[in-house]
Amino acid sequence: MPGNDSAGLPSEAFFTPGTSSFTEFLTAHRPGLLPTAPPFPPGVRVPADRFPHGTTVLALTYRDGVLIAGDRRATMGNLIAQRDLEKVHPADDHTAVAFAGTVGLALDMVRLYQVELTHFEKVEGVPMTLGAKATRLAAMIRQNLAQAMQGLVVVPLLVGYDLTAPGGGRGRIFSFDAAGGLYEKRHFHAEGSGSPYARGALKKLYRPDLSRREAALAALQALYDAADDDSATGGPDLSRRIFPVVSVVTEDGFERLPRTETEELSRETVRQRAGRPDGPHASP
């Protein structure tokens, strides 16, 4: 942040009218604090196994809103770098973000995004619309393009409950590419190295009228399929009691499912797989 003057008071930057974007404030006064500042000289590419990478995350809409979940594993090449990584975070009261990609940059980007939304609401007096939140995150990803070209890619997944949607509130899902491209997804989506397997599972399990419990079980089954075929994705770790993170966003706001509920659903998923290793079939 901009420092104090010689008298110990905040610098003039704090009292100068500007935009409602905290990212633009940092860009103008302390660009070195941005997570998008290039750490390497131009043209230098980082091997993928030098930094922890996180996968897999997914989201699906259900009867009351939208659910977002992620496994807990981070890898460095063929090594497991972390077994209990948190990949799903609240962005504000009615928005959540998860990430796949370079863990350090992703966590910094999530924290900056949380401040960005809070700063906007304090300055403007109203929260951003959900579409504007997605556009603002896309702009932040675009600022990371130089690092993405060096191998430090961050790919978020954004969900929210749109209180202003025509016909009443509803859950919405947004995905992004490494260049900041923004895409709204219908029903469900997944990101990360295990995403093809997770999307395949969700394709057969998804129904628009799923209850919260049914949606959570579908997400856990999809993550189980991802872990079954992708070595970078971790399944439920019963011995260490490490289970996927599952959160929902509804009209009442963001809620992370309690650990006891996630554990019970994860153990049920494992029991189902004991009888049917390839997972449940699609409903007729």
C-alpha positions as CSV (number, residue, x, y, z in Angstrom):
1,M,0.0,0.0,0.0
2,P,1.1,3.6,-0.4
3,G,3.2,4.6,2.6
4,N,2.9,7.4,5.1
5,D,4.4,10.8,4.8
6,S,7.1,12.2,7.1
7,A,4.6,13.1,9.7
8,G,3.3,9.5,9.9
9,L,0.0,10.4,8.1
10,P,-1.4,8.5,5.1
11,S,0.0,9.6,1.8
12,E,-1.9,11.9,-0.5
13,A,-3.0,8.9,-2.6
14,F,-5.5,7.9,0.1
15,F,-7.3,11.2,-0.2
16,T,-7.2,11.6,-4.0
17,P,-10.6,10.8,-5.7
18,G,-10.2,7.9,-8.1
19,T,-12.1,4.9,-9.6
20,S,-13.9,2.3,-7.6
21,S,-11.4,-0.3,-8.6
22,F,-8.8,-1.3,-6.0
23,T,-6.7,-3.0,-8.6
24,E,-6.4,0.2,-10.6
25,F,-5.4,2.0,-7.3
26,L,-2.6,-0.5,-6.8
27,T,-1.6,-0.3,-10.4
28,A,-1.2,3.5,-10.1
29,H,0.6,3.6,-6.7
30,R,2.1,0.2,-5.9
31,P,2.2,-2.1,-9.0
32,G,4.7,-4.4,-7.4
33,L,2.0,-5.6,-4.9
34,L,-0.1,-6.9,-7.7
35,P,0.0,-10.7,-8.1
36,T,0.2,-10.1,-11.9
37,A,3.6,-8.5,-11.7
38,P,5.9,-10.6,-13.9
39,P,8.4,-12.4,-11.6
40,F,10.8,-13.5,-14.5
41,P,12.5,-11.7,-17.4
42,P,10.6,-11.8,-20.7
43,G,11.0,-15.1,-22.6
44,V,11.7,-17.1,-19.5
45,R,9.4,-20.1,-19.1
46,V,9.0,-22.0,-15.9
47,P,8.8,-25.8,-15.9
48,A,5.4,-27.0,-14.7
49,D,6.8,-29.1,-11.9
50,R,8.5,-26.1,-10.1
51,F,5.5,-24.7,-8.4
52,P,2.4,-26.4,-6.8
53,H,-0.6,-26.6,-9.1
54,G,-4.2,-27.2,-8.0
55,T,-6.9,-29.3,-9.6
56,T,-9.9,-30.1,-9.9
57,V,-12.8,-27.7,-9.3
58,L,-16.4,-27.9,-10.5
59,A,-19.8,-26.2,-10.2
60,L,-23.4,-27.1,-10.9
61,T,-26.7,-25.3,-10.5
62,Y,-29.5,-26.9,-8.5
63,R,-32.9,-26.2,-7.2
64,D,-32.0,-23.5,-4.7
65,G,-28.9,-22.0,-6.3
66,V,-25.5,-23.1,-7.3
67,L,-22.9,-25.5,-5.8
68,I,-19.2,-25.2,-6.1
69,A,-16.6,-27.9,-5.0
70,G,-13.0,-28.8,-5.4
71,D,-10.6,-31.6,-4.4
72,R,-7.8,-30.9,-2.0
73,R,-4.7,-32.0,-3.8
74,A,-1.9,-29.8,-5.2
75,T,1.0,-31.4,-7.3
76,M,4.5,-30.5,-8.4
77,G,5.1,-32.7,-11.4
78,N,4.7,-36.2,-10.2
79,L,4.9,-35.2,-6.5
80,I,2.0,-34.4,-4.2
81,A,2.8,-31.0,-2.8
82,Q,-0.2,-30.6,-0.5
83,R,-3.1,-32.8,0.4
84,D,-5.5,-30.3,2.1
85,L,-5.4,-27.3,-0.2
86,E,-8.5,-25.0,0.0
87,K,-9.5,-24.3,-3.6
88,V,-13.0,-22.8,-3.0
89,H,-13.4,-19.4,-1.4
90,P,-16.2,-16.9,-0.9
91,A,-15.8,-13.7,-2.9
92,D,-18.6,-11.8,-1.2
93,D,-22.0,-12.7,0.3
94,H,-23.5,-14.1,-3.0
95,T,-20.4,-15.0,-5.0
96,A,-17.8,-17.8,-4.7
97,V,-14.6,-18.5,-6.7
98,A,-12.5,-21.6,-7.1
99,F,-9.3,-22.1,-9.0
100,A,-7.1,-24.5,-10.9
101,G,-3.5,-23.7,-11.7
102,T,-0.5,-22.1,-10.0
103,V,-1.4,-22.1,-6.3
104,G,0.5,-19.1,-5.1
105,L,-0.7,-16.8,-7.8
106,A,-4.2,-18.1,-7.5
107,L,-4.5,-17.5,-3.8
108,D,-3.1,-13.9,-4.3
109,M,-5.6,-13.3,-7.1
110,V,-8.5,-14.6,-5.0
111,R,-7.5,-12.3,-2.1
112,L,-7.2,-9.3,-4.4
113,Y,-10.6,-10.1,-6.0
114,Q,-12.2,-10.2,-2.6
115,V,-10.8,-6.8,-1.8
116,E,-11.8,-5.5,-5.2
117,L,-15.5,-6.4,-4.7
118,T,-15.5,-4.9,-1.1
119,H,-13.8,-1.7,-2.3
120,F,-16.3,-1.2,-5.1
121,E,-19.2,-1.6,-2.7
122,K,-17.8,0.8,-0.2
123,V,-17.0,3.5,-2.8
124,E,-20.2,3.1,-4.9
125,G,-22.6,2.3,-2.1
126,V,-24.0,-0.7,-4.0
127,P,-22.6,-4.2,-4.8
128,M,-21.6,-5.0,-8.3
129,T,-24.0,-7.0,-10.5
130,L,-23.0,-10.6,-11.0
131,G,-22.2,-10.0,-14.6
132,A,-19.9,-7.1,-13.7
133,K,-18.1,-9.3,-11.1
134,A,-17.4,-11.8,-13.8
135,T,-16.1,-9.1,-16.2
136,R,-13.9,-7.7,-13.4
137,L,-12.4,-11.1,-12.7
138,A,-11.8,-11.6,-16.5
139,A,-9.8,-8.3,-16.5
140,M,-7.6,-9.5,-13.6
141,I,-6.9,-12.7,-15.4
142,R,-6.0,-10.8,-18.6
143,Q,-3.4,-8.8,-16.5
144,N,-1.8,-12.2,-15.7
145,L,-1.3,-13.1,-19.4
146,A,2.5,-12.5,-19.3
147,Q,2.8,-14.9,-16.4
148,A,0.5,-17.4,-18.1
149,M,2.8,-17.3,-21.1
150,Q,5.7,-18.2,-18.8
151,G,3.8,-21.2,-17.5
152,L,2.2,-19.7,-14.4
153,V,-1.4,-20.2,-15.4
154,V,-4.4,-19.4,-13.1
155,V,-7.9,-20.5,-14.3
156,P,-10.7,-19.5,-11.9
157,L,-14.3,-20.8,-11.8
158,L,-16.8,-18.2,-10.6
159,V,-20.4,-18.8,-9.4
160,G,-23.0,-16.6,-7.9
161,Y,-26.6,-16.2,-7.0
162,D,-28.1,-13.5,-9.2
163,L,-30.7,-11.7,-7.1
164,T,-31.6,-9.5,-10.1
165,A,-32.2,-12.2,-12.7
166,P,-35.5,-11.9,-14.7
167,G,-38.1,-14.1,-13.2
168,G,-36.4,-14.4,-9.8
169,G,-33.0,-15.2,-8.5
170,R,-30.9,-18.1,-9.8
171,G,-27.5,-19.6,-9.7
172,R,-25.0,-18.8,-12.5
173,I,-21.6,-20.2,-13.5
174,F,-18.8,-18.4,-15.3
175,S,-15.6,-19.9,-16.7
176,F,-12.5,-18.2,-18.0
177,D,-9.5,-19.0,-20.2
178,A,-5.9,-18.1,-19.5
179,A,-6.2,-14.9,-21.7
180,G,-9.2,-13.6,-19.8
181,G,-11.9,-14.9,-22.1
182,L,-15.3,-15.0,-20.2
183,Y,-17.9,-17.7,-20.8
184,E,-21.2,-18.3,-19.0
185,K,-21.9,-22.0,-18.6
186,R,-25.3,-23.7,-18.3
187,H,-26.1,-26.2,-15.7
188,F,-22.5,-27.4,-14.8
189,H,-18.8,-27.0,-15.6
190,A,-15.4,-28.1,-14.3
191,E,-11.8,-26.8,-14.6
192,G,-8.4,-28.4,-14.1
193,S,-6.6,-31.5,-15.3
194,G,-9.4,-33.8,-14.0
195,S,-12.2,-31.7,-15.6
196,P,-12.9,-33.9,-18.6
197,Y,-13.8,-36.8,-16.3
198,A,-15.7,-34.6,-13.9
199,R,-17.8,-33.1,-16.7
200,G,-18.5,-36.6,-18.1
201,A,-19.8,-37.7,-14.7
202,L,-21.9,-34.5,-14.3
203,K,-23.4,-35.0,-17.8
204,K,-25.0,-38.2,-16.7
205,L,-25.9,-37.2,-13.1
206,Y,-27.2,-33.7,-13.6
207,R,-30.8,-32.7,-13.3
208,P,-32.1,-29.1,-12.9
209,D,-34.3,-30.1,-9.9
210,L,-31.5,-31.6,-7.7
211,S,-31.8,-31.0,-4.0
212,R,-28.8,-29.7,-2.1
213,R,-27.9,-33.2,-0.9
214,E,-28.3,-34.7,-4.4
215,A,-26.2,-31.9,-5.9
216,A,-23.5,-32.5,-3.4
217,L,-23.5,-36.2,-4.0
218,A,-23.3,-35.6,-7.8
219,A,-20.3,-33.2,-7.3
220,L,-18.5,-35.8,-5.1
221,Q,-19.2,-38.5,-7.6
222,A,-17.7,-36.3,-10.3
223,L,-14.6,-35.5,-8.2
224,Y,-14.3,-39.3,-7.5
225,D,-14.3,-40.0,-11.3
226,A,-11.7,-37.2,-11.8
227,A,-9.4,-38.7,-9.1
228,D,-10.0,-42.2,-10.6
229,D,-8.4,-41.2,-14.0
230,D,-6.3,-38.1,-13.2
231,S,-3.3,-38.5,-10.9
232,A,-3.3,-34.8,-10.1
233,T,-6.7,-35.0,-8.5
234,G,-7.2,-36.3,-5.0
235,G,-10.1,-38.4,-3.9
236,P,-11.6,-38.6,-0.4
237,D,-8.8,-39.5,2.1
238,L,-10.6,-41.5,4.7
239,S,-7.6,-42.3,6.9
240,R,-6.5,-38.7,7.2
241,R,-10.1,-37.5,7.1
242,I,-9.4,-35.0,4.3
243,F,-12.5,-34.5,2.1
244,P,-13.4,-32.2,-0.8
245,V,-14.6,-28.7,-0.1
246,V,-18.3,-28.2,-1.0
247,S,-20.0,-24.9,-0.8
248,V,-23.3,-23.5,-2.0
249,V,-24.6,-20.0,-2.9
250,T,-28.3,-19.4,-2.5
251,E,-30.6,-16.5,-1.9
252,D,-29.4,-16.6,1.7
253,G,-25.8,-16.2,0.7
254,F,-22.6,-18.2,0.7
255,E,-22.4,-21.4,2.8
256,R,-19.7,-24.0,3.1
257,L,-21.1,-27.4,3.9
258,P,-20.1,-28.4,7.5
259,R,-17.2,-30.8,7.7
260,T,-19.4,-33.4,9.3
261,E,-21.9,-33.2,6.3
262,T,-19.1,-33.4,3.7
263,E,-17.5,-36.4,5.5
264,E,-20.8,-38.2,5.7
265,L,-21.5,-37.6,2.0
266,S,-17.9,-38.6,1.0
267,R,-18.1,-41.8,3.0
268,E,-21.5,-42.6,1.3
269,T,-19.8,-42.0,-2.1
270,V,-17.0,-44.4,-1.2
271,R,-19.6,-47.0,-0.1
272,Q,-21.5,-46.7,-3.4
273,R,-18.2,-47.1,-5.3
274,A,-17.5,-50.3,-3.4
275,G,-20.6,-51.8,-5.0
276,R,-20.3,-50.1,-8.4
277,P,-16.7,-49.0,-9.1
278,D,-17.6,-47.2,-12.2
279,G,-20.1,-45.0,-10.5
280,P,-23.9,-44.5,-10.6
281,H,-25.7,-44.7,-13.9
282,A,-27.8,-41.9,-15.3
283,S,-31.4,-41.7,-14.1
284,P,-33.9,-43.0,-16.7
